């Protein structure tokens, strides 16, 4: 499972793995109800299976957004109660909701009543000083009692004040043991682990104890790792796909999006790490960074950048 991906990033990732479940960036209920829905919810059919991450705390609004998501064709709804940013807290959603498991349960129940696709929850292992295992068990148990079967758990607590979102992804210690203990105590639930995982062999080891693994930053920095996912974790035949093949496969999508008025940089910025650790990686990144932002930049920029890698 891949976290916090935008629509162009998701298409790029899908070229390298047909099985990985893609999660969108968190979209607030207000953005969906009062904003440009197509901009926030539109996606290419190739991106399935695709999960919409919602941010909100009003059951009725979340239920309506879940119904809208079904109309757009999403495969699952995920309520994000793990994001610790100030902006999210000010909107009374994200990680601060872990202090109110009854409200989260009410939100999940409202969405489950509104739609037939799965509804899941993404959380931390705790917030501030509410970080005991007993409090986490109460949180999971309260929501599971309303029928929620799937929990994505970032194996760090979150500090709601004093740390930036970036620091909250790095400073609180990882507690993988806590997430594994949850699976033992809730064997009937689907427990997915997230946080600081960078190697696919580590994913395979976690899958001996847990139901899923979510990757985030590592894939963004080194996306070609995805070409190994389907073979290693899903038992498919290994892909005979090169990094150059991935770039060429992106070109029809790039051309299509450019025709819609999307800037080239909106797509290529997700591709900067494609040649991570390979010949020409620095020249590839530099050329895309310097030329993809220019007016009129098109797919030829990608083809020229590709020349530095061969």
C-alpha positions in Angstrom: 0.0 0.0 0.0 1.3 3.4 -0.9 0.4 6.5 1.0 -0.3 10.2 0.2 -0.1 10.0 -3.6 -1.5 12.6 -6.0 -3.2 11.6 -9.3 -0.1 11.9 -11.5 2.1 10.1 -9.0 -0.4 7.3 -8.8 -0.4 6.7 -12.6 3.4 6.6 -12.6 3.4 4.1 -9.7 0.8 1.9 -11.4 3.1 1.4 -14.3 5.5 -0.5 -12.0 3.0 -2.4 -9.8 -0.5 -3.6 -10.7 -1.2 -5.0 -7.2 -0.1 -2.3 -4.8 -3.1 -0.4 -3.3 -2.8 3.3 -3.8 -4.0 5.8 -1.2 -4.8 9.4 -2.3 -3.6 12.5 -0.5 -5.9 13.4 2.3 -8.9 15.4 1.0 -11.0 17.3 3.5 -14.8 17.1 3.5 -15.0 20.8 2.8 -12.9 20.6 -0.3 -15.2 17.9 -1.7 -18.5 19.5 -0.6 -17.6 23.1 -1.6 -14.6 22.9 -3.9 -13.8 21.6 -7.4 -14.7 17.9 -7.0 -13.1 16.8 -10.3 -9.8 18.4 -9.3 -9.8 16.6 -5.9 -11.4 13.3 -6.8 -10.7 12.7 -10.5 -8.4 9.8 -11.4 -7.4 7.5 -14.3 -9.0 4.1 -14.4 -5.6 2.6 -14.5 -5.1 3.7 -10.9 -7.3 1.0 -9.3 -7.3 -0.3 -6.6 -7.5 3.2 -5.2 -8.5 4.4 -1.7 -9.7 7.9 -0.9 -8.3 9.3 2.3 -10.8 11.7 3.9 -10.2 14.3 6.6 -13.2 15.4 8.7 -15.0 15.1 11.9 -18.7 15.6 11.1 -20.4 12.2 10.5 -23.0 13.7 8.1 -20.4 15.4 6.0 -18.2 12.3 5.9 -21.1 10.2 4.9 -22.0 12.5 2.0 -18.4 12.5 0.9 -18.3 8.8 1.0 -21.3 8.6 -1.3 -19.7 11.0 -3.7 -16.5 8.9 -3.7 -18.6 5.9 -4.7 -20.0 7.8 -7.6 -16.4 8.6 -8.7 -15.5 4.9 -8.5 -13.2 4.6 -5.5 -12.6 1.2 -4.1 -12.4 2.1 -0.4 -12.7 5.1 2.0 -10.1 5.7 4.6 -10.6 8.2 7.5 -7.3 9.8 8.3 -6.9 10.4 12.1 -3.1 10.3 12.0 -2.1 13.6 10.4 -0.6 16.0 13.1 -0.3 19.2 11.2 -1.6 22.5 12.7 -3.9 23.1 9.8 -5.5 19.8 10.3 -5.9 20.3 14.1 -7.5 23.7 13.5 -10.1 22.0 11.4 -10.7 19.5 14.2 -9.6 16.4 12.3 -6.5 14.3 11.8 -4.5 13.0 14.8 -6.4 15.1 17.4 -9.4 12.9 16.8 -7.5 10.0 18.5 -8.5 11.7 21.8 -12.2 11.1 20.9 -12.6 7.5 19.8 -16.4 7.7 20.2 -16.6 10.4 17.6 -14.3 8.5 15.2 -16.5 5.5 15.7 -19.6 7.6 14.9 -17.9 9.0 11.8 -17.0 5.5 10.6 -20.5 4.2 11.3 -22.1 7.0 9.3 -19.9 6.3 6.3 -20.5 2.5 6.5 -24.2 3.1 6.5 -23.9 5.4 3.5 -21.8 3.1 1.2 -21.1 -0.5 0.6 -17.4 -0.2 -0.2 -15.0 -0.8 2.8 -14.3 2.0 5.3 -11.0 1.9 7.1 -9.1 4.1 9.6 -5.5 5.4 9.5 -4.1 6.4 12.9 -1.0 6.8 15.0 -0.2 4.6 18.1 -1.0 7.6 20.3 -0.9 11.3 20.7 0.9 13.5 23.3 0.6 11.9 26.7 -2.3 9.7 25.6 0.1 7.0 24.4 -0.4 4.0 26.6 -1.2 0.7 24.9 -4.4 0.5 26.9 -5.6 3.8 25.3 -4.7 2.5 21.9 -6.7 -0.7 22.5 -9.7 1.3 23.6 -9.4 3.5 20.5 -9.2 0.4 18.1 -11.9 -1.5 20.1 -14.4 1.4 20.1 -14.2 1.8 16.4 -14.1 -1.9 15.6 -17.3 -2.3 17.6 -19.0 -0.2 14.9 -17.9 -2.7 12.3 -14.7 -1.2 11.0 -12.4 -4.1 10.0 -9.3 -2.4 8.7 -6.8 -0.2 10.5 -3.6 1.3 9.1 -1.4 2.2 12.0 1.6 4.5 11.8 4.0 3.0 14.4 4.8 6.3 16.0 2.9 8.5 18.4 2.2 12.1 17.3 2.9 15.3 19.3 0.2 17.8 18.5 2.3 20.7 19.6 6.0 21.2 19.6 6.9 19.2 16.5 6.3 20.0 12.8 4.6 17.4 10.6 8.1 16.5 9.2 9.5 16.1 12.7 6.5 14.0 13.6 7.5 11.6 10.8 11.0 11.3 12.2 11.5 12.1 15.9 8.9 10.0 17.8 10.4 6.5 18.1 9.1 3.7 15.9 7.2 1.0 17.9 6.6 -1.8 15.5 6.1 -4.1 18.4 3.0 -2.1 19.4 1.3 -2.7 16.0 2.2 -6.4 16.0 0.7 -6.7 19.5 -2.5 -5.1 18.2 -2.8 -7.9 15.6 -2.4 -10.5 18.4 -5.1 -8.8 20.5 -7.4 -8.2 17.6 -6.8 -11.3 15.3 -10.1 -10.8 13.6 -9.1 -7.3 12.3 -7.0 -6.4 9.3 -4.0 -4.5 10.8 -1.6 -2.7 8.4 1.7 -1.3 9.5 3.1 2.1 8.4 6.2 4.2 9.3 9.8 4.2 8.4 9.8 1.0 6.3 12.3 1.1 3.4 13.0 -2.4 2.3 10.8 -4.9 0.6 12.3 -7.8 2.5 11.2 -6.0 5.7 7.7 -5.8 4.2 7.8 -9.6 3.6 8.8 -10.2 7.2 6.0 -8.0 8.6 3.5 -9.9 6.4 4.3 -13.0 8.5 2.6 -11.3 11.4 0.4 -8.6 9.9 -2.1 -8.2 7.1 -0.4 -5.4 5.1 2.4 -2.9 4.9 2.1 0.8 3.8 5.1 2.5 2.3 5.4 6.3 1.8 8.6 8.3 1.5 10.9 5.5 0.4 8.8 4.9 -2.7 8.7 8.6 -3.5 12.5 8.8 -3.3 13.2 5.5 -5.0 10.0 4.6 -7.1 11.6 1.8 -9.1 11.5 -0.3 -6.0 7.9 -0.9 -7.0 8.9 -3.1 -10.0 9.8 -5.8 -7.4 6.6 -5.6 -5.4 4.3 -7.9 -7.5 6.9 -10.7 -7.7 8.1 -10.6 -4.1 4.9 -9.9 -2.3 2.2 -11.2 -4.7 3.9 -14.1 -6.4 3.8 -12.7 -9.9 6.5 -13.3 -12.5 9.3 -10.7 -12.2 8.9 -7.7 -14.5 11.4 -7.3 -17.3 11.0 -3.6 -17.1 13.7 -0.9 -17.3 13.6 2.6 -15.9 13.7 3.8 -19.5 10.7 1.6 -20.3 8.8 3.4 -17.5 9.5 6.8 -18.9 8.4 5.8 -22.4 5.2 4.2 -20.9 4.4 7.6 -19.2 4.5 9.6 -22.5 0.9 8.9 -23.7 -0.4 9.9 -20.3 1.8 13.0 -20.3 0.5 14.0 -23.7 -3.1 13.5 -22.6 -2.6 15.6 -19.5 -0.8 18.4 -21.3 -3.8 18.6 -23.6 -5.9 19.2 -20.6 -3.8 22.1 -19.4 -1.8 20.3 -16.8 1.8 21.6 -16.5 4.6 19.1 -17.2 6.2 19.7 -13.8 3.1 18.5 -12.1 3.9 15.0 -13.5 7.7 15.0 -13.7 8.3 16.1 -10.1 7.1 12.7 -9.0 9.6 11.0 -11.4 12.8 12.7 -10.1 13.9 9.6 -8.1 13.3 7.1 -10.9 17.0 6.7 -11.6 18.0 6.7 -7.9 21.5 5.2 -7.6 21.9 4.7 -11.3 24.1 6.3 -14.0 22.9 9.8 -15.0 20.6 10.1 -12.0 21.8 13.6 -11.1 21.7 14.9 -14.7 18.2 13.4 -15.0 17.0 15.3 -11.9 18.7 18.5 -12.9 17.4 18.6 -16.4 13.8 17.9 -15.4 13.9 20.4 -12.5 15.3 23.1 -14.8 13.1 22.5 -17.9 9.8 21.0 -16.9 8.7 24.2 -15.2 9.2 26.3 -18.4 6.2 27.5 -20.4 5.3 25.2 -23.2 7.4 22.3 -21.8 6.2 19.0 -23.2 7.1 15.3 -23.4 10.3 16.2 -25.3 11.7 17.3 -22.0 11.4 13.8 -20.7 13.0 12.3 -23.8 15.9 14.7 -23.6 16.4 14.0 -19.9 16.4 10.3 -20.7 19.4 10.7 -22.9 21.5 11.4 -19.8 20.7 7.9 -18.4 22.0 5.7 -21.3 
